Amino acid sequence: MRKYLQKLLLSGLFLIVGSLAAGCIENEPIEPVPPTPTTVAAIPPRYPEIAPTPTPGTRDFPLPAPTLLPVAARPSSQNCIDCHTDVERIKLTAELVVEKVESQSEGEG
Amino acid sequence: MEVWEKVNVSDPEFFETLHARYGCIACHGGTPGTDNKNIAHEKLVRDPSQGQACDTCHAQTVEIQSDSLHADLEGYFTVLQARSDQAHWDQLMVGFELHCTECHATCGQCHVSRPTFLEGGLAAGHQFKGTPSMNLSCTACHGSRVEDEYKGQNEGIRGDVHWTKQGMTCFQCHTGDELHGTMGDRNHRYDGPQEPSCTSPDCHEDIGGENDEIAQHTDTHLTKLSCQTCHAQPYKHCYSCHVQKDEHGTPYFKTDESQVFVKIGYNPRKSDERPWEYVALRHVPVDRDTFAYYGDNLLPNYDALPTWTYATPHSIAKKTPQNQSCDACHGNPDVFLTADDVAPDELEANKDIIVTKIP
């Protein structure tokens, strides 16, 4: 047991002496190196000359239908509607079928 | 349909729609502010479709659609140019104008009224239908072959499985993009990629894949045969169309009796998009003398195109007479187009697609 203790103390002593000796050695100075050049794009990015169109603000949906003419300038279709929705009237005014000629077609077309 | 019914704006809800806001005259012209029918109808535009009304708002669709096959009838011109020549063209067009241009469809003839082929008339009280009516628009024109096949109206033949089992309308396969020509300007309906394609996403995209349990879907079958070759039930063939005018000057046509059966032949439209060796063939009604009433030999290059043409019948079924068994197709001359099936006068036109050795 005593023998092991002596070895242990001796090892510790060598370790302390070694550490002190290492601390006294002067470190090699670090040589500064030139900075790495920053990569430059061959073609510099082009910035838009025109500012992007701003996103429209809140809009009222549904949007109004596109118009061919301003409503006030649009001709009234009321006469057309009055007639073409009145079954009796269009029956009276519709052209009579003029002797429809029977087709002489035969077979499947 | 009675004359008055054709112009009866019967649906009051139409007046609540966006289209109605413009007023009748904005699209149809005419004279406002009068009760006199004749004056009111002066300068009336009956079918104001493209170039006059629709493109005000639907500019892009109208511009593209004007090059679509429904609008420019380019499919007709392509095959007629091949069969005719410059010297006979003008005279050929006299007959064409009288007999074939009813197939031209304007915007309104699909989305508002019935097509001219059905003598017009508002389809739904002037409502604008974003998706046209299958019965009043599509099959009104495509009736003899497509509708009869699709709905099972050929005697003894079931309807197409897409209709009988799924109730699919035309537009579930034939999209607005296809019909408006958005997918490309075509010279013929079978130009370019398949539109529609059976193997499109959400359709039969797994055909030939790991989960395909159909033993006959081998690489050989899938690369050599179009889908319809195996899956078309008997479909219609038409013959000998002749056009002329009656004593009143009314144009009419006559065709020979149609026949219903399957014929498989060599692919007349082989391309990267349609690479198959064998396809379903349909006899089209053209004849060497179809336009003879309007002049002699108006189709001088009649033999330039086959009269048995590439077909995509709308009579699809899982089980068909030709795929019932191996022997139902292999070695069976009844389902292949052989020289015996072709009229002597048409042998030259069809020489490249007649099957000489039955597989």
Boltz contact constraints between the chains, C-beta under 6 A:
constraints:
  - contact:
      token1: [A, 65]
      token2: [B, 18]
      max_distance: 6.0
  - contact:
      token1: [A, 65]
      token2: [B, 21]
      max_distance: 6.0
  - contact:
      token1: [A, 68]
      token2: [B, 26]
      max_distance: 6.0
  - contact:
      token1: [A, 74]
      token2: [B, 23]
      max_distance: 6.0
  - contact:
      token1: [A, 75]
      token2: [B, 25]
      max_distance: 6.0
  - contact:
      token1: [A, 75]
      token2: [B, 32]
      max_distance: 6.0
  - contact:
      token1: [A, 76]
      token2: [B, 32]
      max_distance: 6.0
  - contact:
      token1: [A, 77]
      token2: [B, 23]
      max_distance: 6.0
  - contact:
      token1: [A, 77]
      token2: [B, 24]
      max_distance: 6.0
  - contact:
      token1: [A, 77]
      token2: [B, 25]
      max_distance: 6.0
  - contact:
      token1: [A, 80]
      token2: [B, 24]
      max_distance: 6.0
  - contact:
      token1: [A, 84]
      token2: [B, 7]
      max_distance: 6.0
  - contact:
      token1: [A, 84]
      token2: [B, 9]
      max_distance: 6.0
  - contact:
      token1: [A, 85]
      token2: [B, 9]
      max_distance: 6.0
  - contact:
      token1: [A, 90]
      token2: [B, 4]
      max_distance: 6.0
  - contact:
      token1: [A, 90]
      token2: [B, 8]
      max_distance: 6.0
  - contact:
      token1: [A, 91]
      token2: [B, 4]
      max_distance: 6.0
  - contact:
      token1: [A, 93]
      token2: [B, 37]
      max_distance: 6.0
  - contact:
      token1: [A, 94]
      token2: [B, 3]
      max_distance: 6.0
  - contact:
      token1: [A, 94]
      token2: [B, 4]
      max_distance: 6.0
  - contact:
      token1: [A, 95]
      token2: [B, 3]
      max_distance: 6.0
  - contact:
      token1: [A, 97]
      token2: [B, 3]
      max_distance: 6.0
  - contact:
      token1: [A, 101]
      token2: [B, 248]
      max_distance: 6.0
  - contact:
      token1: [A, 101]
      token2: [B, 250]
      max_distance: 6.0
  - contact:
      token1: [A, 103]
      token2: [B, 252]
      max_distance: 6.0
  - contact:
      token1: [A, 104]
      token2: [B, 246]
      max_distance: 6.0
  - contact:
      token1: [A, 104]
      token2: [B, 252]
      max_distance: 6.0
  - contact:
      token1: [A, 105]
      token2: [B, 252]
      max_distance: 6.0
  - contact:
      token1: [A, 105]
      token2: [B, 253]
      max_distance: 6.0
  - contact:
      token1: [A, 106]
      token2: [B, 254]
      max_distance: 6.0
  - contact:
      token1: [A, 107]
      token2: [B, 254]
      max_distance: 6.0
  - contact:
      token1: [A, 107]
      token2: [B, 255]
      max_distance: 6.0
  - contact:
      token1: [A, 108]
      token2: [B, 144]
      max_distance: 6.0
  - contact:
      token1: [A, 108]
      token2: [B, 238]
      max_distance: 6.0
  - contact:
      token1: [A, 108]
      token2: [B, 255]
      max_distance: 6.0
  - contact:
      token1: [A, 108]
      token2: [B, 258]
      max_distance: 6.0
